[in-house]
Structure formats: C-alpha cells, structure tokens
Amino acid sequence: MRNVKVERTLDAPRSSVWAVLADYPNIVEWNDGITNSYAIGEATEGVGAQRQCELAPKGTMRLRETVAEWVLEEKMVISIDEIEKMPVKWATMTFTLSDGGDTTPLTMSYDYEPKGGPLAFVFGPMLDRQMHKGFNGFADNLATAAQARASA
C-alpha cells in the first residue's frame, strides 16, 4: 500500500469547504480534473452515497466511489470501488477539515495499491508524484469553489 498526503490551508471557512465537498455528485461543477460526474442511486450525501466520475482529459478513466465515513464539517472518507484505465487496484481518500475561523486547514490522505505486482515497487514513486500534483490541483479547485460559496 502507498500513501499520498496533501496538507493545505484554504482561504475559506470550514462550512464553505464542507458545502462544496458535501455536494457529492456534483464534483464536475468545480473540479477541472473531472469531465463528468453523477449520483448512483438515491443517496446524494452521507455514508453510502455513490457517484461515478470520469476524469480529464477525455473521460476515459472512470471511478465509482462510495462515501464510507461522513462526519459533518470534519471528515469524509471515500472508497474508490471501481477504477477503470488507471494503474491503481483500489484506493481510499480521506478529507479532514479543521476549523481555522476564516480559513480551513485541509488534509487529504490517499491510500492506494498500484497495479503491476513487483513493478509497482519501481513505478510507485513516480505515480506518487503524479498524484501529489493532481491532488494539489484538486485543492486549488476546492479553494476557489469554497471561496465563491463563502462570498455568495
């Protein structure tokens, strides 16, 4: 198992950051790394909510995700149940939000197992770097969306 962690302080209150994350099926509206997203089933928030995401640039990489833990304005854990056309067998993303008043300390921790058996040991560090870059972009998009929500 490998782990990629990104820690940032977002310039928006925790309630605004959470509101963006909690609009679970609509991640496509603010994350430029996603080309399409939609709810699977009736639940759109809370434990058990599921979504399908297609990743940029062409939407050929797909993820089916399920909320595994939901602690209002503090923590969301997402289990990536199905991963198509990516070098990852399984993954879990944990978002932890702290209250910083007008800012929000955010920790994103991505635990995953790469595909490839013994070759994963060789390619793992390269994959970590790519994911770290992608998750920093995710944090940038999240910050922009949360700031817009806070000023609305």
N, C-alpha and C positions, 0 to 999 in steps of 0.2 A: 504494500500500500504506500502511496505517496501523498504528500500534503502540500498545497499551495495556500499561503496566507497573505491577505492584503489588509492593512490597517490604515484607515484614513479618518480625518475629522472633516465632516461635511458641514458646509456653511448654511445649515437649515435646522430648524428644531426637530427633535425626535418624532413628534407627532406627524410632521410633514413627510419625513423619510419613511416612516411606517406606512402612511397612507398610500404612498407610491408602491411600496413592496406588497402591501395587502390587496392592491387591485390586481390580484394574482394572474388572471387570464389575459390581462391587457398589457403585458410587458412590451409588446411590439410598439406601443404608443410612445415609449420614451427610450428604449434601448436600441441604438443603431446597429447592434450586432445581431438583431433578430429581424427576419423578414416577414414572419407570420406567427401568430400565437392565438390559441383559443382554448376555452374550457372543454374538458371532457367530463360529461356528467352534469348533474345539477349543482353540486357544491362549487362555489367560486372563491371561498375563503375558508380558513380554518383547517384543522387536521383532516386529511382525506381528500381535499380539493386537488384536482388534477388538471394539467394543461399539456398541450402539445406545442412545441416551439420548433421553428425552422430557422436555422442560423444563416447569416450572411456569409458569403456574398450571393449565392444562388438559391439558398433554401434547400440544398440537397442533404445537408446534415440535419438530422432531426433528433429531438429529445422528447421523451414522455416523462413528465415529472409529477411527483406527488408530495404534498405537504405532510411531513412526518411529525413536526412539532410546531406549535404556534403559541407563543407567549406574547400577548398584546403589547406592542411597542417595545419589546425587549429582544425577542428571539424568534427566528423562523428557520426550520431545518427542512431542506428539500431533498428528497431522494430521487435521483435520476434513474428511473426504472428501465427505460429502453433508450439505447443510444445507437443511432444509425450513421454509418460512414464516418466514424471518429475512432481514433486509436485508444479508446477507453472501454473497459469491460463494464464497470459500474462506478458510481460516484455519489457523493453526498455533499451538499453545500449548506453551510451554517452561516446565517447572518446574525450578528449580535449588535444591538444598538444600546448605547449608554446615553444618559441624559447629560447634556452639556449646556443646558439653557438654550441659547440661540444657535448652538452648534450641536452636532451629533457625532460622537466617536463611533465609528463603524469598524467591525472586524468581520471579514469574510474568510471562512476557512473551507477549503475544498479538499476533501479526502477522495482519492480515486485509485483504481487499479488499472494500469495501462495494459493494452493487449500486447501480445508478442512474446510471451514467455521470457526466456533468458535475454532476448534482445531488448525487452522493456528496461532492463537494468542499464543498458547502454543509452537508449533513447530517452529514458525518464527525465534526466536533467534538461534536455532540450525541450521536451514537452512542458516541463515546469515553467521554463522561461516564457514560452508562448502563452501559456495560461495566465501567468502573472501579468503579462502585458494586456491580455484580454480582460482580466478582472479589474485592472486599473481603469481601462476604458469604460467598463460597466459602472465603476464607482463614479467616474466623471459624469456619465449619463444620469445616474441616480441623483447625484448632487444637483444637476441642472433641473431635473424634474421636480425634486423636493423644494428647491428654491422657488420655482414657478408656483407650486402649490401653496407655499407659505405666503407669497405675495398676492395670491388671488383673493 
